[in-house]
Amino acid sequence: MEKIEAVNKKICEMRQLLQDLINEKSNLLDPEVIIVSQELDKALNEYNNLLKKVNK
């Protein structure tokens, strides 16, 4: 359960970072925005996989 909570916290932080970057860059195609978005996707996938394991 601690792992799920840690990943959830990471997701919240990454979402805020992504939102701040989007506001700063004003361009969704900025390479930095894309990188952070991809990292957030990875964290969301990890979270989803952890939830699947718990629910089995």
C-alpha positions in Angstrom: 0.0 0.0 0.0 2.9 2.4 0.7 4.1 2.0 -2.9 0.6 3.0 -4.2 0.6 6.1 -1.9 4.1 7.0 -3.0 3.2 6.8 -6.7 0.0 8.7 -6.1 2.0 11.5 -4.4 4.4 11.5 -7.3 1.5 11.8 -9.8 0.1 14.8 -8.0 3.5 16.5 -8.0 4.0 15.7 -11.6 0.6 17.0 -12.6 1.3 20.3 -10.9 4.7 20.5 -12.6 3.1 19.8 -16.0 0.5 22.5 -15.4 3.1 25.0 -14.4 5.2 24.2 -17.4 2.2 24.5 -19.7 1.4 27.9 -18.2 5.0 29.0 -18.5 5.7 27.7 -22.1 2.3 28.3 -23.6 3.1 25.6 -26.1 2.0 22.0 -25.7 4.6 20.9 -28.2 7.5 22.4 -26.3 10.1 19.5 -25.8 10.1 20.0 -22.0 6.3 19.8 -21.8 6.4 16.6 -23.8 9.0 15.0 -21.6 7.2 15.8 -18.4 3.9 14.6 -20.0 5.5 11.3 -20.9 7.0 10.9 -17.4 3.5 11.5 -16.0 2.1 8.8 -18.4 4.7 6.3 -17.1 3.7 7.1 -13.5 0.0 6.8 -14.2 0.7 3.4 -15.9 2.7 2.3 -12.9 -0.1 3.3 -10.5 -2.7 1.5 -12.7 -0.6 -1.7 -12.7 -0.2 -1.5 -8.9 -4.0 -1.2 -8.4 -4.6 -4.2 -10.7 -2.2 -6.3 -8.5 -4.0 -5.2 -5.3 -7.5 -6.0 -6.8 -6.6 -9.5 -7.9 
